[in-house]
Amino acid sequence: MTVPKRLALAVLSAATLMTILDGSIVTVAMPAIQSDLGFTPAGLSWTVNAYLIAFGGLLLLAGRFGDLIGRKRMFLTGNVVFTAASLLAGAATSPGMLIAARFLQGVGSAIAASVVLGILVTIFTENRERAKAIGIFSFTGAAGASIGQVLGGVLTDMLNWHWIFLINVPIGVLTVAVAIKALPADRGVGLAAGADALGALLVTAGLMLGIYTVVKVEEYSWLSVHTLGLGAVSLALLVAFVVRQATAKNPLLPLRIFHSRNVSGANVAQMLTLSAMFAFQIIVALYMQKVLGYSALQTGLAMLPAALAIGGVSLFVSARLITRFGERTVLIAGLVLLLAGMLWLTRLPVHAAYVPDLLPMMVLIAGGGLALPALTGLGMSGAAADDAGLASGLFNTTQQVGMAIGVAVLSTLAASRTGNRLAAGASHAAALTDGYRLAFAVAAGLLATALVVAVTVLRRPGTATDAAPARLVAAA
């Protein structure tokens, strides 16, 4: 790997790490933010939700615009917006100011993150080199959430919560400065090739409303008028978007991209996998704090072995295994490890000891370091060069939707089981633990489903079963 390519990879990974960190770093600082700014309990959740809605809702649109006007331009714009929004968040003096800044951070993250994979696969074209680059890139995403929890606890305890946002400013400025020279210039295919304004409106509104509905499930329940009504509207908008893409002259999301089994299957498998993995990070952290009595910093440090395991496998193992055995085989192995770890968590006791009860899962979560790079390679393998930004945006969109759905569904199930156990006379710790065990069991089911998709749908890139659709994509 040449020095210019290494520098480009470092820039792309740094920007991705900031994006992932900002989704998790705020969680451990929320009590301090609530106390300082006077948030209500319901309002406090919007420090997370505002970011998630903007980020998940705009990824697909931003990815397509990267193909149209140039991915480098979109990447730089997104990082400038994110850095400015981080400064605003760090200077926030009221709940409204912080929520607005978090929304803008989500907008900037979506613009930048949507094109990162598209840039990466055009820079690294040789198979072994691309596998290594994707492994490093996947490390930043897979381990970023755990690192964010540790960093958030350290910054909040040693300085104050403002620094969880202000730390992004110098990193963002440096990223933009280096990216201007390190990333290759590209012109894009022009707005006339895909400026579907109606499609953009439909998909952005549908995704934002859908994510909003999911993140509010804990407040309203799945069968409430609020959830069912808004969910139906969101679904109708997304169906209308699909119909529009099938008939529009210049669609925002050309449906030809789904001709590839690997593009379609990898996106489904990723949504299922991240629903389980992201919920693991949230629910295990809740278990440590609410049942075992860990502090925020202790929780972050306890999660550190998971970050190290994922990082070590992503950086030093996954690329070699993918080169030798192929993405599909490595993905299956990673999912088996993750499934074993999640099943292990279904037996957590009320009075757990860290080493025998939690540490094994922190090791088995290394399966994410195998699964996520393999999924990334498979998800991008069937897209033509002109659709790389679109495929990148689609892949990131399913990632965010998967995380939102996983957290909402598993948290709601856990809370419901806990409430039932409390009503039956169980102790608070026992009721919480029982609820968390149910969430882990459902997460194991999601991983088992992802494993079925990997075995039955996905194929090694270049094989006949996926090569024909890929040629259709290239010719379209």
Secondary structure, 3 states (H helix, E strand, C coil): CCHHHHHHHHHHHHHHHHHHHHHHCCHHHHHHHHHHHCCCHHHHCHHHHHHHHHHHHHHHHHHHHHHHHCHHHHHHHHHHHHHHHHHHHHCCCCHHHHHHHHHHHHHHHHHHHHHHHHHHHHHCCCHHHHHHHHHHHHHHHHHHHHHHHHHHHHHHHHCCCCHHHHCHHHHHHHHHHHHHHHCCCCCCCCHHHCCCHHHHHHHHHHHHHHHHHHHCHHHHCCCCHHHHHHHHHHHHHHHHHHHHHHHCCCCCCCHHHHHCHHHHHHHHHHHHHHHHHHHHHHHHHHHHHHCCCCCHHHHHHHHHHHHHHHHHHHHHCHHHHHHHHCHHHHHHHHHHHHHHHHHHHCCCCCCCCHHHHHHHHHHHCCHHHHHHHHHHHHHHHCCCHHHHHHHHHHHHHHHHHHHHHHHHHHHHHHHHHHHHHHHCCCCHHHHHHHHHHHHHHHHHHHHHHHHHHHHHCCCCCCCHHHHHHHHHHHHC
